[in-house]
Amino acid sequence: MNEHIHDDKFHVRGRLDFTGAEWITSTEDDEPGVEIAFVDGYIGMRNGADPSGPLLVFTPEEWDAFVAGAKDGEFDEP
């Protein structure tokens, strides 16, 4: 691992357990979309089409910044 990268979630890595989490989907139809769950003050996000795939974990501050960017169109395709 690059020694210059700061891992701000090192203290919770391996401690957070999302296996029993209640996942909330981003879509109201039958197509899988992004899913989020709240565990121990953190927010997990995964691809609903691949629930056993990678899981992103956000602090509340990171989540707020992500949502604000999404609302502002920061992630819209050009």
N, C-alpha and C positions, 0 to 999 in steps of 0.2 A: 504494500500500500504506500502511496505517496506520502512521505512524512510531512509535507506542507499542507495536506488536507485536514481540516478540523472536522471531527465527527461529533456534532453537537447532540447526538442521540446515543452515544456510546454507553452511557449509564443505564439506558432502558433496553438496549439491544439484547435479545434473548430473554427479557423479562416480560415484555408485552405479549399477551396471548390473544390473538384474534380468532382462534378456532371456534369459540362459542359466541362470537359477536353477532349482533343483529345488523345485517348489511342493508343499507338503503340504496335503492337503485335510482339512477338519474333519468330513467325513461318510464313512461306509463304504458308502453306497448310491450309486445312479447320479445322484441329484439333486446339482447343483452347490451348494456351500456356500462358506464362507469358506476362503481358502487363504493359507498363510504360507510365506515363504522367508527364509533367512538369507544375507546378503551383507555381507562386510567388517565384521562386528560389529554390523550393524543388522538389524532384522526388518521385512520388508515384508508387508503384508496387503492382499488384494484380494478382490473378489467373483468366485467361480469361474464364475458365470453370465455374467460380463462381464470376461474376463481382460485385455482391452485397455483397460478403463475405469480409473478413478482407483486410485491405489496409495497406501496410507498407509504411512509409514515411522516406526518406533519405535526409540528408543535402548533398550539392554537395561534400563535403569531404568524407562523408560516402559512397556515390555512387561511387566515384573514387576508394576508397579502395575495395569496393565490385567487381567492374568491373576488377580491377587489380588481385584480388584473383581468379575470375572466369577464366581469361585468363591464370593464372599461374597453373590452375588445382586444386586449393584449395578445390573445392566443388565436384570434380569427385568422383564417387563411387570407392571403393577399388577393 
